[in-house]
Amino acid sequence: MNRSLRFLTLFMTSALVVAACGSGNGSTAPSTGASVAPPASTEASAPAASSGASGSIVVTSLWGGSEQESFQKVLDAFNASGGCKATYESIRTDYATVLQTRITGGNPPDVSILPGIGFLRRFARDGSIKKIADLGIDPAALEANYAPGILDIGKVDDALYAIMVKFNSKSTLWYRPDKLSEAGVTPPKTWDEFKTALAAIAAKGTKPLGLGTGPDTWTLTDWFESIYLRQAGGDKYDQLFAGKLPWTDPSVQTAVDTMKEVLNDDNVAGGITAANGRAWVDGIAQVFGDKPVADMYYEGGFVGGIATGQVNKALVPGTTIDWTDFPSIGGPDTNPVTIGGDVIAALTDKPCVKEFITFMTTADSGNTWAKTGAIISPIKAVSTDSYPTDLVKREAAQVTGASVVKFDGSDLLPAGSPDLGAELQKAIAGSTVDWAGFESQVKTAWSNEQ
């Protein structure tokens, strides 16, 4: 089943109306006088009473560093709420492969947080994860906690297997305000302005962009998706990542060529070869570390929490760290935004798994996580006041104000697809990508998923 994204704009607008404040344009100062009406009813989002279950469970995801620290606060809140205790295991590389190996070996974690919808579909169809209803949780009872459509993201063949627990905008271009000011550069709004800004910074002797793509090739897929959406438009974006438009379509190479206009040795600190071997957090440090060597870095809203909570705790929002909207490129959609999110799924049916999944749907868990500044919560009853910085509140407002909202494309591809990021690594290094071969492999992966 090719999962439709037709609900995304609806649920994002509804869910964030209680989470967003200020301007819908991240490149302008947010309003300080916005007021947000409370949800019509918070009863459905109140923490569920403990069933009296006790025991221990293992929760796994691919988060480390400050992302892990933020999520640990949620686990601490759960552990304090009753007799069930959850411990965290981080799988930093080859997450899906390691998870499959543990499942096959009869030693699965109890709960997995999945970053890719393609993997969700695979694990659901091969019986590796449990239906939410089979845990004793009524999916219909969860609907009041979320905006219309959000639960559909975790459905496979019309059954609810997973629930979105957090998301971030992936349309945030991060920069050092102090450094841009010194270079006489303003945050760019269009692609041409972006290229002009990069050239102006480079002319003063500084390579403008931080970048790390190895082994974190997904960072390049985010570059491609942001460019493709703004260039080809939302309709083609949906078709490409649903297997209805071939990767040999000229729009794909056009987006890659556009990406290469900025991701090259002239602009990237240390050069492309080094970037293809640099971890993505180290790319953040190139811009926001205590000894910056670049002025701008593109990635999602989660960069703010990692930069200020892990890379350099001396950063001052608005002075040494800020973001603007990813530059417009002139496509058919006026104000598009890409988002990325993670869903939670059960691999065992222990009583404490039901307790944990239920807890993760409550305002208690959502507010706890939102207060870290690391995520935007999809739970309607999460208070605007929970977001600790202007950076995060503007991120929520950016998504709310978007004309088109699309889910991370590479996360929608079927399990078994080739590594899009690895192909993009080749492209920015100067090699020609075999899109016909790539299309053939993706086509096979789609066929295997049916």
Secondary structure, DSSP 8 states (H G I E B T S, - for coil): -----TTHHHHHHHHHTTT--S-S-TTS---SS------S--GGGS-----S-EEEEEEEES--HHHHHHHHHHHHHHHTSSEEEEEEEE--SSHHHHHHHHHHTT---SEEEES-HHHHHHHHHTT-S--TGGGT--HHHHGGGS-TTGGGGGEETTEE-EEEEEEEES-EEEE-HHHHHHTT----SBHHHHHHHHHHHHHTT---B----SS-THHHHHHHHHHHHHHH-HHHHHHHHTTSS-TTSHHHHHHHHHHHTTSSTTTBTT-HHHHTTS-HHHHHHHHHSSS---SEEE--THHHHHIIIII-TT--BTTTBEEEE--B---S-SSEEEEEEEEEEESS--HHHHHHHHHTTSHHHHHHHHTTTS-B---TT--GGG--SHHHHHHHHHHHT-SEEEE-STTTS-TT---HHHHHHHHHTT----HHHHHHHHHHHHHHH-
